[in-house]
Amino acid sequence: MLLKNQLALDAQAKTKLAEISNRLQGTINSIRDLSYDLQPSILSEMGLLKALEIYCEEFSSQYGKKVDFQSAGLNLFKLDADTEIHIYRLVQEGLNNIRKHAESENAIVRLVGVFPNIILRIEDTGKGFDVKARELALGDEKRMGLRSMKERINLLRGQMTIQSRPMQGTKIYIKIPCQEQNREAEEAHINY
């Protein structure tokens, strides 16, 4: 509306209004993306594995980092919606940590169902870090990546192990006990 009355505005005011308008549009887009990400409809529509496959493909395309995603054995488990969203978020946070901090062009994500656990492995070939120093600094920093992952894993009663050394990449292993499994998983476990 302000730009329509162009006669009353000088060039500097027009430039400032255009800048404000662009920022506002960017904020609207960010809020829309955030709202979608809170509960991605793809999880309920296509299931966890397809949602992760698509997310990894989009992540690769958007950030130019190759993500090798593979899964096995999850068809033996009946996961509730909370567990699915937590696993989805763990993968998101792990890949975002790689993007922001690892300086790695490659990431590996493995999601495996091995009765009675779900194993998630996220790794990169990046610059690595001192794990003990990072864990000690978690309380003092505003960075939420590892803290958020630990909180999700605690909610799932799981365990997380991080292996990393400077210039040797990072490997995150997450083990989540799964109470809900179907008869096929029980029978497969009994038969071995």
Secondary structure, 3 states (H helix, E strand, C coil): CCCCCHHHCCHHHHHHHHHHHHHHHHHHHHHHHHHHHHCCHHHHHHCHHHHHHHHHHHHHHHHCCEEEEEEECHHHECCCHHHHHHHHHHHHHHHHHHHHHHCCCEEEEEEEEECCEEEEEEEECCCCCCHHHHHHHCCCCCCCHHHHHHHHHHHCCCEEEEEECCCCCEEEEEEEECCCECHHHHHHHHCC
